[in-house]
Amino acid sequence: MVFSSITFLLFFIPVVLTVFYILPAAGRNIFLLAASLFFYAWGEPVYVLLMLASILMNYSFGLLIERARKARMEKGRLRMHLGIITALNLALLFYFKYCNMLIGWINTLFRAKIPALSLSLPIGISFYTFQALSYVIDVYRGKVKAQRSITDFGLYISMFPQLIAGPIVRYKNIEEQLKDHPVDLVQVRLGLFLFVKGLAKKVLLANVLGGLFTEITSLPASSLTALTAWTGALAYSLQLYFDFSGYSDMAIGLGRLLGFTFSENFDHPYTAVSVTDFWRRWHISLSSWFREYVYIPLGGNRVSTGRHIRNLLIVWMLTGLWHGASLNFILWGLYYGIWLILEKYVLGDFLRKHRIAGRIYTLMIVVLGWMLFAITDFKALGMYLRAMFGMGAGAADHRSFAYLMSYGIVLLAGAVCSAGWPGKQLGTLCRKHERVLAGILAAAFVLCLASLAYDSFNPFLYFRF
């Protein structure tokens, strides 16, 4: 089940919210846990068992690690407990997400004929595995107390608003909210605004732009002109942003409707003045996770230059691998690692002094990077990049201008909205005139429903991670 579906919008969420508001506070977490498991089981009933296993496993080891801490056991035993649960979490993630990738590599390198496993990727496994890991690590570090309630812990892992595609929620940030999460009218208004805003991003912008990119990449590579290729690259860059930030807005909005406050996951990343700045603004919860649990334990930047470069490359290789089980994602991660190293040691002063040049440079790097992210076939990728730089079918043709005529308004709207301008003005207007806000939300919601009923193209790109 996805947020931008008729089933979710007209049946699931109205029923969940109605029952949630009627129930006394003592029964709300149990109900939300059941609703979250049902939500997950709607698409993948078998993998609910995997999620339940993850919940029980991490819940048990959280209590075990805390008990060992209180008993002041030697660090070796504490580390052994943490090592076991970390290995179990990563083993499940590796088996379902990366095992077939490894088999493919072995077959290629050694000309073996190992059959691939018949596995489908459990939706959201990367997200809830990282949440579970952050919990047990923080219990080990003494930053949080182990959760005694299996219901509350199960809800933390499986909460349907952010279960499928984040944001990655750290346990310490909602520990108190799990105990008590009352809802008031202010939260409901904000939650509805954020949810409909995210739905509009997804349905009215991301879906349309995704259709354009799909159409362009389905053309013969030899027929691509530079203008057509850049139009497709821009469409995908905006599609990915509105797809993922739209989902995050919906998740944060749903959280508000249920009494939870999740951290922002995007901060207008396409206005960044450097690649470093971009990654402070894009998928903030993932960047923060890698910083806290990988980069800093490796030594961060408080080490020699050589080790710092090594740390950055390790973190960004893992970041790429987190996004997908293929070589292009690893290369995409290293691509960013190299640019971040260059900014740290070579380009930093220039970018700080020339912000306009920094914005243009950053957009170029990011848009080109998304092509490495989107096109997994290296031959097709090479031909597409050649076309972008004028080594394809020329600079432009009639098809290039036809795409701009047909999609120019959506591309322009996407560019403007990605900079955050309409949101700021709309927010100011709606704070003064609440009826205007209600009217805009109602109109946007109806328009989204009409679009969903008419068009079947409705993928969520980050579901595969």
HELIX and SHEET records of a PDB file:
HELIX    1   1 ILE A    6  THR A    7  1                                   2    
HELIX    2   2 PHE A    8  PHE A   12  3                                   5    
HELIX    3   3 ILE A   13  ILE A   22  1                                  10    
HELIX    4   4 ALA A   25  ALA A   41  1                                  17    
HELIX    5   5 TYR A   47  LYS A   70  1                                  24    
HELIX    6   6 LYS A   75  LEU A   93  1                                  19    
HELIX    7   7 PHE A   94  TYR A   98  3                                   5    
HELIX    8   8 CYS A   99  PHE A  110  1                                  12    
HELIX    9   9 ILE A  125  ARG A  141  1                                  17    
HELIX   10  10 ILE A  150  SER A  158  1                                   9    
HELIX   11  11 PHE A  160  LEU A  163  1                                   4    
HELIX   12  12 TYR A  171  LYS A  179  1                                   9    
HELIX   13  13 LEU A  185  ALA A  200  1                                  16    
HELIX   14  14 LYS A  201  ALA A  206  3                                   6    
HELIX   15  15 ASN A  207  THR A  217  1                                  11    
HELIX   16  16 ALA A  221  SER A  223  5                                   3    
HELIX   17  17 ALA A  226  LEU A  257  1                                  32    
HELIX   18  18 PRO A  269  THR A  271  5                                   3    
HELIX   19  19 VAL A  275  ARG A  281  1                                   7    
HELIX   20  20 ILE A  284  PHE A  290  1                                   7    
HELIX   21  21 ARG A  291  TYR A  295  3                                   5    
HELIX   22  22 THR A  305  HIS A  323  1                                  19    
HELIX   23  23 LEU A  327  LEU A  342  1                                  16    
HELIX   24  24 GLU A  343  LEU A  347  3                                   5    
HELIX   25  25 GLY A  348  LYS A  353  1                                   6    
HELIX   26  26 ARG A  355  ALA A  374  1                                  20    
HELIX   27  27 PHE A  378  MET A  388  1                                  11    
HELIX   28  28 HIS A  398  SER A  418  1                                  21    
HELIX   29  29 TRP A  421  LYS A  432  1                                  12    
HELIX   30  30 GLU A  434  TYR A  454  1                                  21    
HELIX   31  31 LEU A  461  ARG A  464  5                                   4    
END                                                                             
